[in-house]
């Protein structure tokens, strides 16, 4: 099997590459390294079944020799800091970039899986969020380049499915955490861990009662692969994430405790369009994929903290 992964040097892309290589697949990884430095895939440099191409998917991908069975389009800035810095690039990779992947799938007869996001639901008026919910998104707000970029990407996938009959699927990914997240990407888990390990106050926006549902990366990768390899799924859109809903204050308390540091908090104003509640309805994932997350929050968080600690030590070693 030959798999192409865009955004391969990112958090999820690198874990997908590892998982497919463990399964014996040949993996072609594409990334323009705009939000990563390649560290996440450095361990694959001598892997004979892995080939890295530094390309911008919006400009096209260099010719792939031979066959291609599966395309996983995971290239996109995904953190608020990154997509605020690169709003046009974020829109492009989920618009023209998604179309490039559709055309590649059409040319090779490959299956395509598009990484969408829970952000397509915006600040939801329905809770938990099922796949049938259309969302509550501000199209010109501070987060619109990502929210609407992903919604446009979904529309692109749907258009190619209808007009060109490609086998294309959409996975809506809810908050995911684990090793290889960037400490400076602005998302709650790596930010809290980095600050706790540095002995700094944990910054909480608003009063901290807004909720998230945190899924450990290994569980998410398992769900993505089940969906990617399912023959004729009954639905081409599925939520993946955790149903364990936790508020930001409790996330801060948990991380401080597991880092074995006193909890110090610094409150700041809530950013615009920040969702108040976020939790997936996993009915479809359970019924169609026989999938649900299995890693307990404390176990996954310990693994993530250990990874951050080890990388901090490596950075300090001369």
Backbone as a ProteinNet text record, in pm:
[ID]
protein_1_A
[PRIMARY]
XXXXXXXXXXXXXXXXXXXXXXXXXXXXXXXXXXXXXXXXXXXXXXXXXXXXXXXXXXXXXXXXXXXXXXXXXXXXXXXXXXXXXXXXXXXXXXXXXXXXXXXXXXXXXXXXXXXXXXXXXXXXXXXXXXXXXXXXXXXXXXXXXXXXXXXXXXXXXXXXXXXXXXXXXXXXXXXXXXXXXXXXXXXXXXXXXXXXXXXXXXXXXXXXXXXXXXXXXXXXXXXXXXXXXXXXXXXXXXXXXXXXXXXXXXXXXXXXXXXXXXXXXXXXXXXXXXXXXXXXXXXXXXXXXXXXXXXXXXXXXXXXXXXXXXXXXXXXXX
[TERTIARY]
83.7	0	87.1	47.7	120.9	28.4	76.3	-2.9	69	-4.7	50	-15.3	67.8	18.8	66.1	-26.1	12.5	14.7	103.1	119.9	189.3	277.4	336.8	427.3	483	573.3	499.8	368.5	289.8	260.8	187.9	152.2	81	-32.4	-107.9	-44	7.8	68.1	182	266.2	380.2	335.4	232.2	179.7	114.3	47.6	-9.3	101.2	209.1	320.1	375.1	395.6	445.3	351	221.4	123.7	119.6	124.9	120.6	250.8	362.5	489.2	490.8	435.8	427	341.9	243.3	157.1	219.6	340	409.7	384.9	315.9	286.3	408.6	409.7	504.3	440.2	513	456.1	533.1	458.4	512.8	459.8	549.8	510.2	537.9	438.5	451.4	429.5	516.1	501.5	586.1	534.8	616.1	692.5	675.5	746.5	719.3	600	565.9	533.6	485.9	453.5	528.4	630.9	712.3	852.5	946.9	1086	1135.5	1045.9	1084.7	1126.6	1130.5	1174.9	1085.4	955.5	862.2	885.5	953.1	979	1127.8	1210.6	1355.6	1391.6	1314	1342.6	1314.7	1252	1218.8	1320.6	1426.1	1520.8	1586.2	1602.3	1664.5	1563.3	1435.8	1330.7	1312.1	1342.9	1345.1	1206.4	1101.5	965.8	905.2	985.5	936.7	1012.5	936.8	995.6	935.1	1021.1	973	989.6	882.5	884.7	849.4	940.6	909.7	843.5	711.3	630.5	514.1	463	338.6	226.1	135.2	29.6	-58.2	-63.8	-142.1	-85.5	45.6	112	118.6	71.8	78	187.6	178.5	276.3	352.2	482.4	563.7	510.8	533.8	479.4	513	411	428.5	445.5	555.8	581.6	494	445.5	368.5	228.7	178.8	41	34.3	-87.1	-114.3	-251.6	-256.6	-380.5	-461.7	-394.5	-464.2	-395.2	-475.5	-426.4	-491.7	-410.1	-459.6	-421.2	-519.4	-490.3	-500.4	-384.5	-376.2	-293.6	-261.2	-183.5	-275.2	-243.7	-312.9	-262.1	-239.2	-221.4	-343	-320.1	-431.7	-440.6	-343	-347.9	-386.8	-453.6	-495.3	-379.2	-263.5	-147.9	-105.4	-102	-56.7	-154	-283.3	-373.7	-404.9	-382.3	-392.3	-276.3	-159.8	-41.9	-48.9	-111.6	-116.6	-260.5	-348.9	-489.8	-512.7	-441.7	-462.2	-409.2	-293.1	-238.2	-330.7	-394.4	-488	-607.5	-660.8	-772	-728.4	-609.3	-563.3	-541.3	-480.2	-450	-577.3	-684	-810.7	-905.6	-866.8	-945.2	-873.2	-785.1	-706.6	-625.1	-572.9	-496.2	-581.3	-703.1	-794.5	-830.4	-846.8	-878.4	-761.3	-639	-522.2	-525.1	-562	-567.9	-681.3	-793.9	-903.9	-860.8	-788.7	-742	-639.6	-556.6	-458.9	-530.2	-632.5	-710.9	-778.9	-829.8	-895.1	-795.4	-676	-574	-526.3	-515.9	-460.6	-567.6	-691.8	-795	-776.2	-721.8	-692	-808.6	-815.9	-911.9	-853.6	-940.9	-898	-967.9	-889.4	-944.7	-902.6	-1000	-975.4	-989.3	-888.5	-890.4	-967.1	-1092.6	-1170	-1159.9	-1249	-1231.7	-1365.7	-1367.2	-1485.6	-1515.9	-1418.2	-1440.5	-1545.8	-1578.7	-1686.2	-1820.4	-1830.5	-1952.9	-1955.3	-1841.9	-1835.5	-1861.2	-1930.2	-1975	-2112.7	-2119.6	-2240.1	-2362.5	-2476.9	-2605.6	-2670.3	-2606.6	-2651.1	-2540.1	-2576.6	-2474.8	-2524.8	-2441.2	-2316	-2341.7	-2235.3	-2249.2	-2251	-2364.7	-2369.8	-2325.8	-2295.1	-2250	-2357.1	-2482.3	-2590.4	-2602.2	-2537.5	-2547.4	-2466.2	-2526.4	-2461.5	-2371.3	-2380.7	-2286.3	-2334.4	-2255	-2283.3	-2151.3	-2114.5	-1981.3	-1991.1	-1901.9	-1889.5	-1798.7	-1851.7	-1769.6	-1665.6	-1671.7	-1572.9	-1505.8	-1511.9	-1455.4	-1307.8	-1254.7	-1111.5	-1064.7	-1155.5	-1118.5	-1169.6	-1225.5	-1297	-1206.6	-1079.1	-991.2	-980.4	-982.4	-974.5	-1112.6	-1209.8	-1344.4	-1404.5	-1402.8	-1462.4	-1372.3	-1240.5	-1151.2	-1183.6	-1204	-1238	-1376.9	-1469.3	-1604.1	-1598.2	-1514.4	-1498.9	-1432	-1332.5	-1268.2	-1368.5	-1458.6	-1562.8	-1651.5	-1684.8	-1767	-1693.9	-1562.9	-1483.1	-1485.7	-1468.1	-1471.9	-1607.8	-1714.2	-1849.5	-1872.3	-1820.3	-1838.7	-1767.6	-1646.2	-1573.6	-1635.1	-1688.7	-1758.8	-1877.5	-1950.6	-2072.3	-2040.8	-1947.9	-1925	-1825	-1726.4	-1620.1	-1620.1	-1709.1	-1725.9	-1599.2	-1520	-1403.9	-1449.1	-1370.5	-1396.7	-1328.1	-1403	-1347.2	-1427.7	-1355.5	-1417	-1368.8	-1451.1	-1422.2	-1423.6	-1314.7	-1309.3	-1304.5	-1403.2	-1409.2	-1341.2	-1225.1	-1137.8	-1163.1	-1195.9	-1212.6	-1077.9	-1074.4	-948.6	-868	-745.8	-656.3	-524.7	-464.6	-339.1	-246.2	-119	-22.4	117.2	213.8	351.8	359.7	457.8	490.6	410.9	326	264.2	370.5	360.8	452.3	413.2	511.5	483.9	433.6	461.7	425.5	308.3	227.8	123.4	-7.4	-13.9	-128.8	-245.3	-239	-349.2	-333.9	-445.5	-449.9	-355.3	-350.5	-270.1	-120.3	-61.2	83	119.2	31.3	59.6	63.8	-36.6	-39.3	80.5	114.2	227	357	380.3	504.6	515.6	406.8	409.5	428.7	362	375.4	518.9	580.1	717.2	817.1	779.4	866.5	838.2	740.2	705.6	633.4	565.1	493.9	344.3	272.8	127.2	61.6	-43.3	-118.1	-221.2	-214.9	-305	-439.8	-544.3	-680.2	-757.2	-814.2	-892.2	-1036.7	-1091.2	-1224.5	-1221.3	-1334.5	-1341.2	-1304.7	-1269.7	-1225.4	-1336.1	-1460.3	-1571.4	-1604	-1540.5	-1561.5	-1504.9	-1568.1	-1530.1	-1461.9	-1383.4	-1322.7	-1333.9	-1322.1	-1317.8	-1188.2	-1099.5	-962.3	-941.3	-898.9	-875.2	-724.6	-674.1	-532.1	-500.9	-384.3	-351.8	-356.5	-311.8	-313	-454.2	-549.8	-688.8	-740.3	-707.1	-752.4	-696.9	-568.7	-506.1	-573.9	-606.7	-678.4	-812.1	-885.8	-1014.2	-1000.2	-900.2	-877	-847.9	-763.3	-725.8	-842.7	-924.3	-1043.9	-1134.2	-1153.3	-1238.3	-1176.3	-1044.8	-975.7	-983.2	-986.8	-980.3	-1114	-1218.7	-1350	-1401.7	-1449.6	-1505.8	-1651.3	-1681	-1815.3	-1879.9	-1824.7	-1886.7	-2027.5	-2111.6	-2250.4	-2259.9	-2157.4	-2151.3	-2009.8	-1997.2	-1863.3	-1812.4	-1884.1	-1839.6	-1853.2	-1747.8	-1755.9	-1681	-1740	-1672.8	-1575.9	-1458.6	-1366.2	-1315.1	-1323	-1278.9	-1323.4	-1320.1	-1359	-1490.3	-1572.4	-1697.3	-1678.8	-1558	-1532.6	-1511.4	-1612.1	-1609.8	-1551.4	-1460	-1390	-1371	-1386.5	-1367.5	-1219.5	-1187.5	-1047.6	-985.2	-1063.6	-1011	-963.9	-1041.9	-1004.9	-883.5	-872.2	-753.2	-629.6	-639.6	-526.8	-491.6	-592.3	-566	-499.7	-548.1	-493.6	-347.8	-316.8	-179.7	-85.4	-127.8	-43	-15	-116.2	-97.9	-3	-20.2	64.9	207.3	223.3	357.2	419	338.5	383.5	430.4	345.7	375.8	251.1	267.4	150.7	73.7	-56.2	-137.8	-141.1	-88.6	-98.1	-163.8	-265.5	-345.5	-343.2	-339.7	-350.8	-467.6	-570.7	-688.4	-675	-716.6	-717.2	-852.7	-884.2	-1014.3	-1030.3	-1151.8	-1181.7	-1168	-1098.3	-1086.7	-1222.8	-1241.4	-1368.3	-1394.5	-1521.4	-1569.6	-1514.2	-1460.9	-1412.4	-1532.6	-1540	-1659	-1672.1	-1794.8	-1819.8	-1823.2	-1873.2	-1880.9	-1841.2	-1777.7	-1731.3	-1727	-1810.7	-1809.5	-1876.1	-1813.6	-1872.6	-1980.9	-2076.8	-2166.9	-2097.1	-2063.1	-1986.6	-2072.6	-2202.3	-2291.8	-2250.3	-2221.9	-2185.7	-2053	-1954.9	-1824	-1837.7	-1919.5	-1938.9	-2007.2	-2113.1	-2191.4	-2120.3	-2055.2	-1995.8	-1854.8	-1774.3	-1633.9	-1604.8	-1703.4	-1680	-1562.7	-1565.5	-1454.3	-1501.2	-1420.5	-1432.4	-1298.1	-1265.4	-1134.8	-1125.6	-1005.2	-985.8	-886.4	-806.7	-703.7	-764.7	-746.8	-794.9	-716.3	-782.7	-719.2	-589.4	-589.6	-470.1	-355.2	-383	-278.1	-218.7	-305.4	-257	-181.8	-229.7	-163.4	-24.5	-10.6	121.6	219.5	174.1	259.7	302.7	209	237.4	334.9	313	402.2	543.1	550.8	683	756.3	683.3	745.7	797.9	718.2	762.9	884.2	883.6	997.7	1124.7	1113.7	1232.3	1287.4	1199.5	1247.1	1305.3	1256.6	1314.8	1457.6	1476.4	1609.8	1705.3	1654.6	1739.3	1782.8	1689.4	1720.8	1826	1826.5	1920.1	2056.9	2063.2	2189.1	2281.6	2405.1	2495.9	2542.4
-119.8	0	124.7	225.8	351.8	463.9	538.9	643.1	775.9	880.9	1016	1096.5	1159.1	1238.3	1381.3	1476	1616.8	1666	1761.7	1806.7	1702.4	1625	1509.3	1548.6	1667.7	1708.5	1766.9	1777.3	1830.6	1726.1	1767.2	1682.7	1555.3	1568.4	1450.8	1380.9	1458.1	1397.7	1304.8	1343.1	1258.2	1130	1138	1017.3	924.6	982.7	900	828.8	899.9	837.5	718.7	735.8	625.5	506.4	533.6	424.9	347.6	417.2	347.6	272.6	327.7	256.1	128.9	135	15	-91.8	-48.4	-143	-193.9	-145.8	-193.9	-113.9	-1.8	78.9	159	196.7	296.4	433.5	525	655.3	766.4	851.2	974.1	1088.4	1164.1	1275.9	1408	1495.3	1626.1	1734	1833.4	1944.2	2061	2181.9	2298.5	2354.8	2290.4	2326.1	2470	2519.6	2657.1	2668.5	2560.1	2563.5	2455.7	2399.2	2297.6	2301.8	2244.5	2246.1	2108.1	2011.4	1877.6	1786.3	1838.7	1757.8	1635	1649.1	1538.6	1417.2	1437.9	1325.6	1297.1	1358.5	1336.9	1190.2	1120.7	979.2	889.7	944.4	865.1	883.5	955.2	989.9	866.9	760	638.1	527.5	562.3	463.7	448.3	328.9	311.1	317.8	299.6	306.3	446	540.6	677.3	770.8	854.8	956.4	1091.6	1189.9	1324.1	1417.2	1492.8	1593.3	1727.3	1824.3	1957	2035.7	2041.6	2108.2	2179	2280.3	2345.1	2279.8	2213.2	2139	2231.6	2360.9	2456	2475.2	2452.2	2465.5	2332.2	2226.1	2093	2010	1881.2	1787.5	1725.6	1714	1651.8	1513.2	1473.2	1347.2	1229.7	1153	1032.3	915.3	844.6	731.8	613.4	544.8	423.6	453.1	365.3	375.7	462.5	497.9	569.7	523.8	473.5	413.5	505.8	588.4	669	804.1	909.4	1044.7	1093.5	1140.2	1198.4	1346	1433.5	1577.2	1638.9	1646.7	1698.6	1826.4	1883.9	2008.8	2126.2	2199.2	2324	2376.4	2507.1	2560.1	2521.8	2478.2	2429.1	2496.7	2578.5	2647	2793.1	2853.8	2994.6	3088.3	3064.3	3150.1	3138.8	3015.3	2994.1	3050.1	3022	3069.6	3218.7	3277.4	3423.7	3490.3	3424.4	3477.5	3457.1	3346.6	3310.9	3284	3385.3	3360	3322.2	3386.7	3356.3	3217	3182.5	3048.5	2942.2	2971.9	2876.6	2854	2961.2	2947.8	2871.7	2901.9	2839.2	2689.1	2646.1	2504	2420.9	2484.7	2414.5	2438.5	2526.6	2550.6	2493.8	2574.4	2521.5	2398.5	2393.5	2275.8	2150.7	2163.9	2049.8	2007.5	2105.4	2069.3	1997.8	2039.5	1968.6	1821.6	1798.7	1660.5	1583.5	1650.9	1586	1544.9	1633.9	1603.6	1490.4	1488	1379.8	1246.2	1249	1127.7	1080.5	1174.6	1140	1080.2	1138.3	1091.2	950.5	917.7	787.8	686.9	729.3	639.6	609.5	706.7	687.6	733.8	679.8	725.4	849.2	943.5	1068	1085.1	1116.8	1151.5	1294.5	1378.9	1520.3	1546.9	1609.6	1644.6	1773.9	1760.9	1877.9	1891.8	1964.4	2002.2	2029.4	2020.1	2058	2206.4	2283.9	2427.1	2456.9	2359.8	2384.1	2403.1	2361.4	2381.8	2518.9	2590.9	2723.2	2720.6	2823.5	2826	2762.1	2631.3	2555.7	2589.5	2587.6	2604.9	2469.1	2362.8	2225	2153.8	2080.2	2014.6	1878.5	1772.2	1766.3	1781	1788.5	1819.6	1692.2	1662.1	1550.9	1597.9	1502.3	1536.3	1610.8	1594	1659.5	1807.8	1852.5	1993.2	2080.3	2190.5	2276.4	2382.6	2405.3	2494.2	2637.5	2713	2853.2	2928.5	2966	3020.7	3165.2	3248	3386.1	3387.1	3417.7	3405.9	3515.1	3621.5	3728.8	3757.2	3663.4	3683.8	3652.9	3659.9	3640.3	3500.1	3401.7	3263.6	3215.9	3306.6	3264	3199.5	3239.7	3180.7	3029.7	2985.8	2842.1	2777.8	2837.1	2778.9	2768	2879.9	2879.4	2810.9	2814.5	2739.8	2591.8	2538	2396.1	2367.1	2458.3	2438	2438.9	2527.9	2529.8	2401.9	2354.2	2227.8	2113.7	2110.1	2006.7	2020.2	2144.6	2166.4	2121.7	2143.9	2099.2	1947	1880.2	1733.8	1684.7	1746.6	1706.2	1727.8	1838.5	1867.4	1764.8	1726.7	1626.3	1487.6	1459.2	1330.5	1323.5	1434.2	1436.1	1440	1527.6	1549.6	1452.7	1407.9	1324	1182	1158	1023.5	972.5	1063	1013.8	960.3	870.3	816.4	908.9	1004.9	1105.4	1109.8	1121.8	1115.1	1231.2	1270.4	1386.3	1341.9	1367.8	1339.4	1472.3	1493.3	1615.5	1587.2	1647.3	1617.5	1716.4	1662.9	1744.9	1754.8	1834.1	1862.8	1736.2	1735.1	1620	1667.9	1583.2	1620.4	1501.1	1525	1417	1464.9	1374	1408.3	1469.6	1557.1	1625.5	1752	1792.1	1923.5	2029.9	2140.1	2251.3	2325.4	2356.9	2425.9	2567.7	2624.9	2764.3	2778.3	2672.2	2680	2741.7	2773	2846.3	2760.9	2629.8	2544.2	2514.2	2481.9	2483.4	2382	2258.7	2156.5	2186.9	2206	2233.9	2364.5	2463.5	2590.3	2574.1	2504	2481.2	2398.4	2293.9	2208.2	2287.8	2362.2	2439.1	2540.7	2609	2708.6	2642.3	2529	2458.9	2411.6	2355.5	2306.9	2421.2	2539.6	2656.7	2733.9	2685.9	2754.9	2886.4	2900.2	3023.6	3008.7	3118.9	3110.6	3056.2	2979.3	2926.3	3029.9	3070.3	3173.1	3112.1	3161	3116.2	3234.2	3213.9	3318.4	3309.7	3422.6	3423.6	3368	3310.4	3257.1	3109.7	3048.7	2909.6	2807.5	2850.4	2754.2	2700.1	2754.6	2699.2	2556.6	2469.3	2327.9	2283.2	2178.9	2108.6	1959.8	1878.3	1732.8	1685.8	1629.6	1603.5	1456	1429.1	1292.5	1271	1159.6	1130.3	1090.2	1130.2	1118.2	973.6	876.7	737	689.8	731.4	693.3	756.7	882.8	951.3	885.4	852.7	790.4	658	582.2	456.2	480.9	582.8	613.6	656.8	740.8	786.4	667.7	576.7	463.4	368.1	348.6	265.5	324.8	456.1	524	519	540.2	542.9	408.9	299.6	167.4	95.6	161.1	98.3	93.4	-22.2	-38.5	9.4	106.4	161.2	195	294.6	336.5	390.9	378.6	424.8	577.4	645.2	791.6	833.8	948.5	994.6	1108.7	1137.4	1236	1173.7	1188.6	1131.5	1220.3	1235.3	1301.4	1204.9	1253.4	1176.2	1265.4	1216.5	1291.6	1220.8	1292.3	1235.3	1296.1	1215.2	1264.1	1311.5	1295.5	1338.5	1489.3	1561.3	1707.4	1762.1	1855.5	1909.4	2059	2137.9	2280.9	2316.4	2435.8	2477.3	2488.2	2529.2	2535.1	2398.3	2293.5	2158.6	2107.6	2144.3	2108	2168.5	2293.3	2360.1	2289.1	2254.5	2185.7	2050.6	1978.6	1845.3	1854.2	1946.7	1959	2004.6	2098.5	2142.7	2027.2	1948.3	1833.7	1731.6	1698.4	1597.3	1648.3	1778.2	1836.2	1857.7	1832.1	1845.7	1988	2084.6	2224.9	2289.9	2395.1	2468	2530.7	2538.5	2598.9	2750.8	2821.2	2967.2	3002.9	3085.3	3117	3266.5	3300.8	3439.8	3447.4	3522.8	3534	3651.3	3625.4	3729.4	3729.9	3837.2	3842.6	3729.1	3683.4	3575	3625.1	3551.6	3593.7	3589.7	3667.2	3665.7	3530.8	3491	3368.9	3240.4	3247.5	3127	3043.3	2914.9	2834.7	2810.5	2822	2803.6	2656.1	2571.9	2428.4	2351.1	2238.2	2159.4	2012.6	1931.6	1787	1717	1613.1	1545.4	1446.2	1430.7	1316	1204.1	1095.3	986.1	867.5	888.5	777.9	715.3	797.8	745.7	670.6	724.4	658.1	521.3	514.4	385.8	284	327	234.1	195.5	290.7	265.3	208.4	263.1	224.4	130.1	110.7	35	97.8	230.8	305.2	395.9	407.7	513.3	526.3	643.8	659.8	576.3	523.6	434.3	487.6	585.4	637.1	733.4	705.2	795.5	925.2	1035.6	1166.3	1170.5	1116	1123.6	1045.1	928.2	847.7	919.7	970.7	1042.4	1167.9	1236.4	1360	1331.6	1220.9	1184	1158	1086	1059.4	1190.1	1281	1408.3	1492.6	1498.8	1575	1515.2	1381.4	1315.8	1352.6	1358.9	1395.1	1538.5	1630.4	1769.4	1780.2	1705	1707.5	1659	1547.1	1490.6	1585.3	1653.4	1746.6	1872.8	1910	2024.4	1990.8	1866.8	1823.2	1819	1769.7	1763.9	1905.4	2000.2	2137.4	2200.3	2156.4	2212.1	2143.3	2024.5	1950	2013.5	2049.3	2114.4	2015.6
0	0	0	-78.5	-82	-35.6	64.3	129.2	116	80.8	78	189.9	272.6	385.8	368.9	352.6	352.7	497.3	524.3	662.1	748	687.4	755.8	871.6	870.2	977.1	1097.2	1086.2	1195.6	1302.4	1402.6	1515.9	1469.7	1403.6	1361.5	1242.3	1147.8	1029.1	1062.4	1158.6	1193.7	1262.7	1345.2	1409.5	1306.2	1207.6	1100.1	1022.2	992.3	919.8	997.5	1126.7	1210.1	1205.3	1216.6	1221.8	1090.7	977.8	849.6	821.9	863.3	847.1	932.7	1051.9	1135.6	1068	989.9	918	789.5	756.6	637.7	511.7	521.6	403.3	359.5	233.9	183.7	200.8	262.6	296.6	226.8	156.7	99.9	184.8	244.9	329	261.7	261.4	197.8	303.8	306.3	401.5	352.7	367.9	332	452	568.5	692	735.7	705.8	744.5	893	954	1097.2	1174.5	1113.8	1181.8	1122.2	1195.1	1147.2	1103.4	1098.7	1056.4	1169.5	1291.9	1405.5	1427.3	1401.4	1426.9	1337.5	1225.1	1134.1	1119.2	1204.8	1195.7	1215.8	1298.4	1326.1	1206.3	1101.9	983.1	870.6	896.7	789.2	726.4	803.4	749.7	723.1	727	701.9	550.6	498.4	353	290.1	369.2	314	326.2	371.6	388.2	295.2	224.9	137.9	172.2	196.9	230	111.2	83.3	-22.8	39.5	32	82.1	-29.6	-23.2	-124.6	-57.8	-125.9	-84.4	-163.7	-93.2	-161.7	-245.4	-209.8	-288.9	-429.2	-440.6	-570.8	-644.2	-580.5	-640.1	-577.6	-596.7	-542.4	-658	-641.6	-746.7	-782.3	-902	-954.4	-863.5	-833.4	-753.7	-849.4	-836.9	-925.7	-888.3	-990	-966.5	-916.3	-832.8	-783.9	-658.7	-623.8	-500	-451.6	-328.8	-278.4	-189.2	-111.3	-10.5	5.7	11.1	37.9	166.2	258.2	382.5	382.3	363	353.7	493	559.7	695.3	703.1	589.1	587.6	617.6	721.6	753.4	886.3	898.1	1032.7	1116.3	1239.1	1321	1456.5	1490.6	1619	1597.6	1695.3	1680.2	1648.1	1707.8	1680.1	1534.2	1482.6	1345.2	1243.2	1260.5	1155.8	1168.7	1286.5	1296.9	1223.6	1225.2	1156.9	1006.3	964.1	821.8	777.3	783.9	750.5	604.3	513.8	371	338.6	392.6	371	427.4	539.8	600.2	509.1	454.7	359.9	235.1	186.7	62.2	75.9	186.3	198.6	213.8	262.4	276.9	159.8	68.3	-51.9	-173	-237.1	-349.4	-311.7	-189.3	-146.5	-144.3	-93	-91.5	-234	-323.5	-461.9	-528.3	-499.6	-552.9	-510	-385.5	-336.2	-403.2	-427.9	-499.5	-640.3	-708.7	-844.3	-842.9	-739.9	-727.1	-703.7	-619.9	-595	-722.9	-799.9	-925.9	-1024.4	-1033.3	-1128.8	-1097	-967.7	-927.9	-885.9	-883	-833.3	-686.2	-612.7	-470.7	-383.7	-266	-165.1	-97.6	-60.8	2.2	136.6	239.1	370.3	401.8	427	455.6	605	663	805.3	824.8	864.8	904.1	1055.8	1115.3	1255.1	1321.6	1451.8	1528.8	1514.1	1466.6	1449.7	1342.9	1258.4	1160.7	1231.2	1357	1434.4	1501.6	1499.4	1558	1707.6	1757	1896.5	1896.8	1922.2	1887.4	1971.6	1904.6	1970.8	1998.5	1952.6	1975.8	2051.1	2155.8	2238.5	2285.4	2270.6	2194.8	2045.7	1967.7	1825.6	1739.8	1676.1	1580.7	1442.6	1356.5	1221.3	1141.1	1177	1102.5	1134.9	1242.6	1282.6	1187.2	1141.8	1043	1104.3	1232.8	1298.3	1315.6	1391.5	1423.5	1414.2	1291.4	1263.1	1216.8	1268.1	1222.2	1099.7	980.9	858.7	841.8	922.1	909.3	1043.7	1135.8	1268.4	1276.1	1397.7	1420.2	1384.1	1391.8	1363.3	1227.7	1149.5	1028.9	924.4	918.9	817.7	838.5	961.6	991.1	985.3	1056.4	1060.8	920.8	849.1	715.2	613.2	637.3	549.1	551	669.7	681.8	626	645.8	589.9	436.2	380.7	235.8	187.6	262.2	226.7	223	318.9	318.4	194.7	159.2	39.9	-86.3	-91	-204.8	-215.8	-103.1	-102.3	-151.4	-100.2	-139.4	-288.4	-342.6	-485.4	-572.4	-534.2	-612.2	-596.5	-480.4	-463.8	-559.3	-568.2	-650.7	-799.2	-837.6	-981	-1042.2	-962.6	-1017.2	-959.4	-865.6	-806.9	-737.9	-680.9	-607.2	-470.7	-416.2	-282.9	-182.5	-130.3	-40.7	88.6	199.4	330.9	417.8	512.5	597.6	743.1	813.2	956.7	1030.9	1118	1199	1332.5	1349.6	1462.6	1576.1	1691.9	1811.5	1884.2	1990.9	2061.2	2087.5	2038.2	2051.8	2112.4	2194.6	2260	2261.5	2290	2299.7	2265.9	2266	2229.9	2090	2072	1946.4	1921.6	2015.9	2001.8	2026.5	1956.5	1980.1	2107	2186.1	2312.5	2290.2	2172.3	2146.4	2050.5	2035.4	1932.8	1983.9	2113.6	2165.7	2211	2187.6	2233.2	2381.7	2444.3	2590.3	2654.6	2606.8	2674.9	2666.8	2548.2	2546.7	2615.3	2606.8	2672.3	2823.7	2878.6	3023.3	3069.1	2993.4	3033.1	3032.8	2927.2	2917.1	3030.5	3058.7	3166.1	3302.3	3324	3451.9	3472.2	3369	3380.7	3399	3352.6	3368.6	3497.4	3575.3	3698.3	3677.5	3562.7	3530.1	3557.1	3577.8	3592.8	3465.4	3480.9	3367.2	3324	3198.5	3148	3111.5	3176.3	3147.1	3089.5	2972.8	2908.6	2956.9	2997.3	3055.5	3197.1	3239.8	3375.6	3383.9	3269.4	3269	3273	3263.2	3266.2	3127.3	3022	2888.6	2884.7	2810.1	2813.8	2685.2	2700.2	2588.3	2616.9	2513	2530	2465.4	2545.6	2503.6	2470.9	2348.8	2301.7	2284.4	2335.3	2322.4	2178.6	2130.7	1989.2	1938.9	2018.5	1972.7	1941.3	2023.6	1999	1870.7	1851.1	1730.2	1605	1605.7	1488.4	1456.9	1559.3	1539.7	1469.8	1514	1451.5	1307.7	1279.6	1142	1050.6	1096.2	1012.1	991	1092	1072.7	965.3	970.4	873.2	734.3	727.6	598.6	526.4	601.7	539.3	533.3	577.6	573.7	429.8	389.2	256	257.4	173.5	158.8	294	362.7	488.8	465.2	563.3	549.2	548	597.4	596.1	557.9	492.4	452.7	540.4	649.7	748.4	886.7	969	1104.1	1202.6	1322.5	1434	1500.3	1537.6	1620.2	1732.5	1852.7	1968.7	2095.1	2204.5	2332.9	2379.6	2442.9	2500.2	2645.1	2698.4	2835.5	2835.9	2879	2874.6	3004.5	2991.5	3107.1	3086.5	3193.5	3174.6	3186.1	3138.8	3131	3270	3368	3504.9	3552.4	3521.8	3564.8	3487.3	3360	3283.5	3349.8	3391.5	3458	3588.7	3667.1	3794.4	3770.8	3670.9	3641	3598.9	3510.6	3460.7	3571.9	3653.4	3764.6	3860	3888.7	3979.8	3920.3	3792.9	3730.9	3708.2	3696.5	3686.2	3824.3	3926.7	4066.2	4095.8	4056.9	4085.5	4144	4222.3	4272.6	4155.6	4170.2	4065.1	4083	3983.1	3977.6	3844.7	3853.6	3735	3709.3	3581	3536.9	3438.9	3474.9	3388.3	3292.3	3168.8	3066.1	2996.1	2923.5	2854.9	2753.8	2738.9	2645.7	2502	2415.1	2274.1	2204.6	2098.8	2026.4	1960.4	1961.4	1894.3	1955	2075.3	2142.4	2184.6	2144.2	2176.9	2326.2	2376.1	2519.5	2557.3	2467.1	2496.3	2371.5	2393.9	2280.7	2321.2	2257.2	2281.4	2163.7	2109.2	1993.5	2033.5	1946.7	1952.9	1876	1943.8	1882.7	1840	1833.2	1795.8	1663.5	1564.3	1431.9	1436	1506.8	1515.7	1582.7	1686.6	1755.6	1664.5	1597.8	1517.2	1388.5	1322.9	1191.8	1202.9	1295.9	1305.5	1421	1508.6	1632.7	1709.9	1714.8	1773.9	1884.8	1988.2	2086.7	2156.7	2208.9	2274.5	2400.8	2426.7	2541.2	2642.6	2605.6	2696	2796.6	2925.1	3028.5	3024.5	3059.1	3051.8	3131.2	3251	3334	3271.6	3214.2	3150.9	3030.8	2944.6	2827.1	2863.2	2967	3007.6	3065	3138.5	3190.7	3076.6	2974.6	2858.6	2791	2780	2713.4	2795.5	2926	3014	3012.4	3014.5	3009.5	2880.9	2770.5	2643.3	2648.3	2701.9	2713.1	2804.6	2915.4	3006.5	2936.5	2863.9	2799	2693.7	2621.1	2519.9	2581.4	2696.2	2765.5	2810.3	2859.7	2901.3	2783.9	2668.7	2549.1	2506.3	2517.9	2478	2570.1	2697.5	2793.1	2790	2727.7	2721.8	2618.3	2656.4	2559.5	2453.4
[MASK]
++++++++++++++++++++++++++++++++++++++++++++++++++++++++++++++++++++++++++++++++++++++++++++++++++++++++++++++++++++++++++++++++++++++++++++++++++++++++++++++++++++++++++++++++++++++++++++++++++++++++++++++++++++++++++++++++++++++++++++++++++++++++++++++++++++++++++++++++++++++++++++++++++++++++++++++++++++++++++++++

